[in-house]
Amino acid sequence: MDPPHEDPRVNGDHGNNSRHVPKKPKLSSFITVSDIQEEFAHHQQGVARINNGSFGSCPASVIAAQRRWQLRFLQQPDDFFFNHLQNGIILSRTLIKNLINADFVEEVSMVDNATTASAIVLQHIGRGFAEGRFQKGDVVVMLHCAFQAVKKSIEAYVTRAGGSVIEVQLPFPINSNDEIIAEFRKGLVKGKANGRKVRLAIIDHITSMPCVVIPVGELVKICREEGVDHVFVDAAHAIGSVHVDVKEIGADFYVSNLHKWFFCPPSVAFLYCRKTHISSNLHHPVVSNEYGNGLAIESAWIGTRDYSSQLIVPSVLDFVNRFEGGIEGIRKRNHDAVVEMGKMLAKAWETNLGSPPDMCPGMIMVGLPASLGILSDFDALKLRTHLRDHFSVEVPIHYQAPKDGEVGATDVYGCITGYARISHQVYNTVDDYLKFRDAINQLVHGGFTCQMLPGK
Amino acid sequence: MAFHHHRRHRYLELDENGDTNNDNHHNHVPNKKPEVSSLISDAELRSEFAHNDQTVARINNGSFGSCPASIIAAQHQWQLRFLRQPDAFYYNDLKPSILRTRTVIKDLINADDVDEISIVDNATTAVAIVLQQTSRAFFEGKFRKGDAAVMLHYAYGAVKKSIEAYVSRAGGHVIEVKMPFPVNSNDEIITEFRKALERGKSKGRKVRLAVIDHITSMPSVVIPVKELVKICRDEGVDQIFVDAAHAIGAIKVDMKDIGADFYTSNLHKWFFCPPSVAFLYCRKSDKQPDLHHPVVSHEYGNGLAMESAWIGTRDYSAQLVVPEVMEFVNRFEGGIDGIRKRNHDKVVEMGEMLVKSWGTNLGSTPDMCSSMVMVGMPACLGISSDSDALNLRTHLRDCFGVEVPIYYRAPKEGEVNPITGYARISHQVYNRIDDYHKFRDAVNNLVNDGLTWDAVNNLVNDIVHISRIETL
């Protein structure tokens, strides 16, 4: 039952994927610039798409492979369910296990996204409180700039069940890992005060807004020294943008989205759970007849739905291996390009970068001219909308409130309170960033401020 | 589904400008029934389901549903819109599009308020939402340990596991309603249900939740939910949750008429949506609702419908094609009502044809059937366990090209030559009489060859490792 419309250049998802070995191609068959354009021709033309970080991107050949999986289900869903689905998911899990240097495929579960993984881990911690294994008031430590969904998840599952929360403030702009480590230690001390136990530390590998690479290896080590029960690394952005080695990092739980920087279609993530007695008590919140068979098996069947984005991993590996250096090459070049573009913008606007280059992945925070008058989160969102609607530039803006008594970064006009998070992915060109540069220059020269934009 | 072989758009269905075709596609009125002349023709119907494997007698629409080609194409357009400019899609298009779907559903099922309608992946997810609420009530002391939850013995496997995970684990006591099968009248079900409620209320317990199927899965029977809901109200049951996974598109669905607190149905089974999408109806009440989607996003606290409409980055396209599906069903005479009536009549006719050919019986009276009917398998096949039933199903698929789920019914003491296997046959618009003849002949083949199931079992067990006994 071979899928129709087979493209000979694309890895067909043949019935038996068990022999798939992603191979790095010889020099002569690397993907060309024109190939890349074709792969991303479905992106809206005329938009400077410098926000890969939010929703990721997916090449056309992978979408085509996904469609073939979807069609196979539609053709004969019972046969697909009984004979192909589980093998396909195990193959994806095995490829991920190898990619992230996990020991056992049982440690790797596929879920929709990091938001789902957070619900899984936090439900588990929440039960510890609800069932009396943890004392009311025991602590969960997280970073102040943790993703909003994670914060809400903590509220829903931990605070509600009697746990308390400590937020670690990270300085921004930031200059070195030491600043992060110092604040984190302070947070743990607070957490352990009054005889409490720190039941969970949630640490971003790459924070979202503002975007900075966190020294997770060091922080996990500190957690172990300080007797933290569990460590959960929220690495939503990590795979495909920084080096990921789960054994080296040493966390209990580690999640990353594959649709952000790893070219998968929306949406799919892996949740790594270190094989200890704890991991057998983790459950997917959507309970199916697989309940009790281990998280990976539970996650592989949560009722009838479209699992094609979980099955697509082999095709994605074929795609990345068309690039020189594979995924390693891609992420290094993305990093170098985004730093170069960030510096170009900061120079053009006479502003600053939010962190040193070695603390950036494929994204970087670039200070926006103070004259723009970004004075709130809402201003930042309005400016983002204005850039989209009037300049065809897609880029998220972060509002950094100046700290009391501190001046923070400044330019000739005053405090820099707005930072753009620019991304670089394989489809980006220099023109995207020049377009952004010119848009801001135009706004500045026209005397624009955010107060001019409608809305309260 | 043709590919455009334009050089710059080799893989995807885009026009020359890289635009999708359907930017203006969604300004339409979904509920108009067409004039007779624009009804779907046989040829169009065949074309809509041409992607179904034509070598298979696909008489199991109940498990995974089906989706016409024009809906798949519409779904692809939605997917491309996201991929094209995901930020603009997220900020400008997603929420209003989900609201449009919720509004269509509200009208379809006679709910009062669109706030009562949330869109989720499937009934399994809806069950987790309702039961997590029950779990919290036990843990937070609102319910006493030992208070009861009542469910049908034939409740779907995932629902039973969910009750174990969220109710038993939190200290609730679970009571199963015994159900007769074969079943001859609603009274048999009502009697058993009353008995179970009595058990639930014994020892000073409160019945906090009743989970009632509208159409059970295996064996498949239509349950008199309206009467059971009324009994629950009379008996002071706190909350009533109707698991109607199969209902929409297979029987009449009227929220105000049924009167439950929660009601869920899958749209991808009998309502032509792609996998997967379901609605969860939550009746508006004076009590502050404590329902939350288990996957918590920044929308937490904004109401279940809002929470469900954003559970992180994912493909929401299956939730967005409901207006297009209304257009599709309205190409049939009588719309969705016409479709389900004809499906019912046809599947009963086919069921009666089969029992006549095999000398067996139906599992229930026709009025207790939806678009599915349980057909007794010849006793000489010797189906004597769940795994026998599954192996027979596999054998029918692999050797006869027939896809149909088989239910094992344990014989009661004293029964002579009992029928222990029932096939659940479905009828959907793409089915033909040949599908059922193929099934009839396959079984007659097996009977005439004198095959008992033991012999085939050994053959099948060598070939296939069965790990999954659940039928959807």
Interface residues (C-beta under 8 A of the other chain):
Chain A: M1 H5 D7 V10 Q37 E38 A41 H42 H43 Q44 Q45 V47 R49 N51 S54 F55 G56 S57 C58 A60 S61 I63 A64 R67 Q70 L71 F73 L74 Q75 Q76 P77 D78 D79 F81 F82 Q86 D112 N113 A114 T115 T116 S118 A119 L122 Q123 A130 E131 Q148 A149 K152 S153 E155 A156 Y157 R160 A161 N257 H259 P265 P266 S267 H283 P285 V286 V287 S288 N289 Y291 G292 I302 G303 T304 R305 D306 S309 T385 R388 E394
Chain B: F3 R7 R8 H9 R10 Y11 L12 L14 N17 G18 H51 N52 D53 V56 R58 N60 S63 F64 G65 S66 C67 I72 H76 Q79 L80 F82 L83 R84 Q85 P86 D87 A88 Y90 Y91 D121 N122 A123 T124 T125 V127 A128 L131 Q132 R136 F139 G157 A158 K161 S162 E164 A165 Y166 A170 N266 H268 P274 P275 S276 H292 P294 V295 V296 S297 H298 Y300 G301 I311 G312 T313 R314 D315 A318 T394 R397 E403 S467 R468 E470 L472
